[in-house]
Amino acid sequence: MHERMLAADKTELEKRYDKIEKAIKDVLPHIKCISANGQGEVFVSKRILKLLANWKPLAPKEECSVILETNGSLFDEEHWKQIENLGQYHLTVTATVMSFEEYTYRQLSGTKLPISQIENNLRFIKSLREQGIVNEFRIGTVVQERNFRELPLFTKRCIEEFGADYVRLRSFVPWGKKPIEEEWFTDVINPYHPYHKEYIEMMKDPI
């Protein structure tokens, strides 16, 4: 009984996805800009990748743009080939990486992926930037208690090793997913944080 209920729920969910997908397909030719804003990894969804792969805007390609935000875990050659048609438009890629330190990266990203995989994918994106396929490459992170001491070296690597045009340091925003004390301690930008003065000094680094 339980398995039948799950199957019925999945079927109903797929029908809803089909309805949403059709509505998007009807609109896609008439838009000039597509933006994947990072609220979920774009390369995970086969439906989204298919929609992107089949995008044929009515406007001249010179007027069209794409912004892809990714955590970098799946932005490799295999996945890129599925949507490489996007390279004909003005393409901006933003990769959010919490740290280049193995332990810190896994703790903050909640993944078991090795940081080496992310680094290899960043190099792949860099190669697309050097070919002019990607027009702007940004690497970002969320500044917090666990990674703020790495920021000078992090920024240096982003620019010199991975070819980032821009490095974005975002402040931590509490989402209420963790105990309030833990979220408070995460926000090192808070002037009342015990490490805030150290953070201020770190931000004076020339990089």
C-alpha positions as CSV (number, residue, x, y, z in Angstrom):
1,M,0.0,0.0,0.0
2,H,2.8,2.4,1.0
3,E,4.7,1.8,-2.3
4,R,1.5,2.4,-4.3
5,M,0.9,5.7,-2.5
6,L,4.5,6.7,-3.2
7,A,4.1,5.8,-6.9
8,A,0.9,7.8,-7.1
9,D,2.5,10.8,-5.5
10,K,5.5,10.6,-7.9
11,T,3.1,10.4,-10.9
12,E,1.2,13.5,-9.6
13,L,4.4,15.4,-9.1
14,E,5.6,14.6,-12.6
15,K,2.3,15.8,-14.0
16,R,2.8,19.1,-12.2
17,Y,6.4,19.3,-13.5
18,D,5.1,18.7,-17.0
19,K,2.6,21.6,-16.6
20,I,5.3,23.9,-15.3
21,E,7.7,22.9,-18.1
22,K,5.1,23.5,-20.8
23,A,4.4,27.0,-19.4
24,I,8.2,27.8,-19.4
25,K,8.6,26.4,-23.0
26,D,5.9,28.8,-24.2
27,V,7.6,31.8,-22.7
28,L,11.3,31.0,-23.4
29,P,11.5,32.2,-27.0
30,H,10.2,35.6,-26.0
31,I,12.8,36.3,-23.3
32,K,16.3,37.8,-23.7
33,C,17.9,36.8,-20.3
34,I,18.0,33.6,-18.4
35,S,19.3,33.5,-14.8
36,A,19.9,30.5,-12.6
37,N,20.2,32.2,-9.2
38,G,21.8,29.6,-7.1
39,Q,18.7,28.5,-5.2
40,G,19.5,24.9,-6.1
41,E,22.3,23.5,-8.4
42,V,21.3,24.0,-12.0
43,F,23.2,20.9,-13.3
44,V,21.2,18.5,-11.0
45,S,17.9,19.0,-12.9
46,K,17.6,17.1,-16.2
47,R,14.5,19.1,-17.0
48,I,16.2,22.4,-16.5
49,L,19.2,21.3,-18.6
50,K,16.9,20.2,-21.4
51,L,15.1,23.6,-21.3
52,L,18.4,25.4,-21.5
53,A,19.7,23.2,-24.3
54,N,16.6,23.9,-26.4
55,W,16.4,27.6,-25.8
56,K,16.0,29.4,-29.1
57,P,15.3,33.1,-28.4
58,L,13.6,35.2,-31.1
59,A,15.8,38.1,-30.3
60,P,19.2,38.4,-31.9
61,K,21.8,36.5,-30.0
62,E,23.8,39.7,-29.4
63,E,20.9,40.9,-27.2
64,C,20.6,37.7,-25.2
65,S,22.4,36.8,-21.9
66,V,22.7,33.9,-19.5
67,I,23.7,34.0,-15.8
68,L,24.6,30.7,-14.3
69,E,25.2,30.4,-10.5
70,T,26.7,27.0,-9.4
71,N,28.5,25.4,-6.5
72,G,30.9,24.1,-9.1
73,S,30.4,20.4,-8.2
74,L,29.0,19.4,-11.6
75,F,30.3,22.1,-13.9
76,D,32.6,19.8,-15.8
77,E,33.0,19.1,-19.5
78,E,30.4,16.3,-19.5
79,H,27.6,18.5,-18.1
80,W,28.7,21.6,-20.0
81,K,28.3,19.7,-23.3
82,Q,24.6,19.4,-22.6
83,I,24.1,23.2,-22.6
84,E,27.1,24.4,-24.6
85,N,24.6,26.2,-26.9
86,L,24.5,28.9,-24.2
87,G,28.0,29.9,-25.2
88,Q,26.7,31.8,-28.2
89,Y,25.1,34.4,-25.8
90,H,26.7,36.7,-23.3
91,L,27.4,34.2,-20.5
92,T,28.3,35.0,-16.9
93,V,29.2,32.2,-14.5
94,T,29.3,32.5,-10.8
95,A,30.8,29.7,-8.7
96,T,30.2,29.7,-5.0
97,V,33.0,27.9,-3.1
98,M,33.0,28.0,0.7
99,S,36.7,27.2,1.1
100,F,39.7,25.7,-0.6
101,E,40.6,23.9,2.7
102,E,39.3,20.3,2.5
103,Y,37.8,20.0,6.0
104,T,36.3,23.5,6.0
105,Y,34.9,23.0,2.5
106,R,33.2,19.8,3.5
107,Q,31.8,21.2,6.7
108,L,30.4,24.4,5.1
109,S,29.1,22.8,1.9
110,G,27.7,19.7,3.6
111,T,29.2,17.4,1.0
112,K,31.6,14.6,0.9
113,L,33.1,15.7,-2.5
114,P,36.8,16.4,-2.4
115,I,37.8,20.0,-2.9
116,S,40.1,18.8,-5.8
117,Q,36.9,18.1,-7.8
118,I,35.8,21.6,-7.4
119,E,39.2,23.0,-8.2
120,N,39.3,20.9,-11.4
121,N,35.9,22.2,-12.4
122,L,37.0,25.8,-11.7
123,R,40.0,25.2,-14.1
124,F,37.5,24.0,-16.7
125,I,35.4,27.1,-16.4
126,K,38.6,29.2,-16.6
127,S,39.4,27.4,-19.9
128,L,35.9,28.4,-21.2
129,R,36.7,32.0,-20.1
130,E,40.0,32.0,-21.9
131,Q,38.3,30.8,-25.1
132,G,35.7,33.6,-24.8
133,I,32.8,31.2,-24.3
134,V,32.3,32.5,-20.8
135,N,32.3,36.3,-20.9
136,E,32.6,36.9,-17.2
137,F,33.7,34.5,-14.5
138,R,33.0,35.2,-10.8
139,I,33.9,33.2,-7.7
140,G,32.1,33.9,-4.5
141,T,31.9,32.7,-0.9
142,V,30.0,33.4,2.2
143,V,32.1,35.1,4.9
144,Q,31.7,33.4,8.3
145,E,33.6,32.4,11.4
146,R,34.9,29.1,10.0
147,N,36.5,30.5,6.8
148,F,37.2,34.3,7.2
149,R,40.9,33.8,8.0
150,E,41.4,32.1,4.6
151,L,40.0,35.1,2.6
152,P,43.3,36.7,1.5
153,L,44.7,33.4,0.1
154,F,41.2,32.4,-1.1
155,T,40.9,35.6,-3.1
156,K,44.4,35.3,-4.4
157,R,43.8,31.8,-5.7
158,C,40.5,32.8,-7.3
159,I,42.2,35.5,-9.3
160,E,45.6,34.1,-10.1
161,E,44.9,30.3,-10.3
162,F,41.3,30.1,-11.5
163,G,41.1,33.3,-13.5
164,A,38.2,35.0,-11.8
165,D,37.3,38.4,-13.1
166,Y,35.6,39.2,-9.9
167,V,35.6,37.8,-6.3
168,R,32.4,38.3,-4.3
169,L,32.4,38.1,-0.5
170,R,28.9,37.7,0.7
171,S,27.9,38.3,4.3
172,F,26.2,35.5,6.2
173,V,22.4,35.6,6.4
174,P,20.7,33.6,9.1
175,W,18.0,31.4,7.7
176,G,16.8,29.9,11.0
177,K,17.9,26.4,10.1
178,K,20.4,26.1,13.0
179,P,20.1,27.1,16.7
180,I,20.2,30.8,17.1
181,E,23.4,30.7,19.1
182,E,25.2,28.8,16.3
183,E,23.9,31.2,13.7
184,W,25.0,34.2,15.8
185,F,28.5,32.7,16.2
186,T,28.7,32.1,12.4
187,D,28.3,35.8,11.6
188,V,31.8,37.1,12.1
189,I,30.8,40.5,10.5
190,N,28.6,41.2,13.6
191,P,30.5,43.9,15.5
192,Y,29.8,42.0,18.8
193,H,31.4,38.8,17.6
194,P,34.5,37.9,19.6
195,Y,36.5,37.6,16.3
196,H,35.1,40.7,14.6
197,K,38.2,42.8,15.3
198,E,40.4,40.0,13.8
199,Y,38.0,40.0,10.8
200,I,38.4,43.8,10.3
201,E,42.2,43.4,10.4
202,M,42.1,40.6,7.9
203,M,40.0,42.7,5.5
204,K,42.9,45.2,5.4
205,D,45.0,42.8,3.4
206,P,46.0,44.5,0.1
207,I,44.4,41.7,-2.0
